[in-house]
Amino acid sequence: MNRPTFISSVVYRDQRAAIAFLEKAFGFEVSEMLVGADDKILHAEMTFGQGIIMVGSEWFDWTRSPQAVGGKNTQRIHVHLDTDVDAHCERARSAGAVIVGEPADQFYGDRTYGARDPEGHHWSFAQTKREVSWEEMRRMAKSGALG
């Protein structure tokens, strides 16, 4: 298997519920799962396209779900879609994701939306609608069009 250069690891209190949610809401697929004698998940990986995430638990004192730290996040995972971002958003909403940013066209050519999963992880999803050059983005930034 050709492994990506890096893989993000996302920490959950309830790994099984997280895996089920990520499948149903976002379309991730379990690619690896190692279960111990006590039926505890020792290692889990999920794929989406060519991307991989590890779905971990609070197994060290420095690993915490956002649910355990008042909803704070130190990362957001951004997923690029080859399919309809609006339909993906509705799938996520129907599965219980909190939509924190409705689908919207961005200056850099993508249509994006933001979601929060049941344990408080923030995710963003995007579909490229048009190619925008760095030069065009620089012009927009200098003109104040980006904020």
C-alpha positions in Angstrom: 0.0 0.0 0.0 1.3 3.4 -0.9 1.1 5.5 2.3 0.7 9.3 2.3 3.6 11.4 3.7 1.5 12.2 6.8 -1.6 10.9 8.4 -3.7 13.0 10.8 -4.8 11.3 14.0 -8.1 12.4 15.5 -8.9 11.6 19.2 -12.3 10.5 20.4 -13.7 9.4 23.7 -16.0 6.8 21.9 -14.0 5.4 18.9 -16.8 3.1 17.8 -19.4 5.8 17.7 -16.9 8.1 15.9 -16.1 5.5 13.2 -19.8 4.9 12.6 -20.5 8.7 12.4 -17.5 9.3 10.0 -18.8 6.6 7.7 -22.4 7.7 7.7 -21.9 11.5 7.7 -18.8 12.1 5.7 -18.3 8.9 3.7 -15.0 7.7 5.3 -14.3 4.0 5.0 -12.6 1.8 7.6 -9.3 0.6 6.1 -7.6 -0.9 9.1 -8.9 -1.9 12.6 -7.0 -3.8 15.2 -9.1 -5.1 18.1 -7.6 -6.5 21.3 -8.8 -9.5 23.3 -11.1 -7.3 25.4 -12.8 -6.0 22.2 -11.0 -2.6 22.7 -9.9 -0.9 19.5 -6.2 -0.8 19.5 -5.7 1.0 16.2 -8.1 2.2 13.5 -7.6 4.0 10.2 -10.2 5.3 7.8 -9.7 6.5 4.2 -11.4 9.1 2.0 -10.1 9.1 -1.5 -6.3 9.1 -1.1 -6.4 10.5 2.4 -6.1 8.6 5.7 -7.0 9.5 9.2 -6.3 7.5 12.4 -9.2 7.4 14.8 -7.7 7.2 18.3 -8.9 7.3 21.9 -7.8 9.2 25.0 -5.1 6.6 25.6 -2.4 9.0 26.9 -2.8 11.9 29.3 -2.0 14.3 26.5 -4.6 13.0 24.1 -8.1 14.5 24.5 -11.2 14.8 22.5 -12.5 18.4 22.1 -15.5 17.1 24.2 -13.0 16.7 27.2 -11.6 20.2 26.9 -14.6 22.4 26.5 -14.9 22.1 22.7 -11.5 23.5 22.0 -9.7 22.4 18.8 -6.0 22.6 17.9 -6.6 21.5 14.3 -9.2 21.3 11.7 -9.2 18.6 9.0 -9.9 19.9 5.5 -11.2 17.3 2.9 -11.3 17.9 -0.8 -14.2 16.4 -2.6 -14.6 15.3 -6.2 -18.3 15.2 -5.8 -21.1 17.7 -5.1 -20.2 19.6 -1.9 -23.8 20.7 -1.4 -25.0 17.1 -1.4 -22.2 16.1 0.9 -23.3 18.9 3.3 -26.8 17.6 3.3 -25.6 14.0 3.9 -23.5 15.3 6.9 -26.4 17.3 8.3 -28.8 14.4 8.0 -26.3 12.2 9.9 -26.1 14.6 12.8 -23.2 16.9 12.0 -23.6 20.5 13.1 -23.1 22.7 10.0 -21.0 25.6 11.2 -20.7 27.2 7.8 -23.2 26.6 5.0 -21.8 25.9 1.5 -20.4 29.0 0.0 -18.3 30.0 -3.0 -14.8 31.2 -2.0 -12.5 33.7 -3.7 -9.9 31.0 -4.4 -12.3 29.0 -6.5 -13.6 26.4 -4.1 -17.1 25.9 -2.7 -16.8 25.0 0.9 -18.7 24.2 4.1 -17.8 23.6 7.7 -19.1 20.9 10.1 -18.6 19.9 13.7 -18.9 16.2 14.6 -20.6 14.9 17.8 -17.4 15.2 19.9 -16.6 18.7 18.7 -14.0 18.2 15.9 -14.2 20.8 13.2 -14.1 19.7 9.6 -14.1 21.6 6.3 -15.1 20.2 2.9 -14.4 21.7 -0.4 -15.0 21.2 -4.1 -13.0 23.2 -6.7 -15.4 25.1 -8.9 -12.8 27.1 -10.8 -9.1 27.5 -11.0 -7.8 30.8 -9.6 -4.2 31.8 -10.1 -2.0 33.1 -7.2 -1.6 36.3 -9.2 -5.4 36.8 -9.3 -5.5 36.1 -5.5 -2.7 38.6 -4.9 -4.5 41.3 -6.9 -7.7 40.7 -4.9 -5.7 40.8 -1.6 -4.1 44.1 -2.6 -7.4 45.6 -3.7 -8.9 44.8 -0.3 -11.4 42.3 -1.9 -10.3 39.6 0.6 -11.1 41.5 3.7 
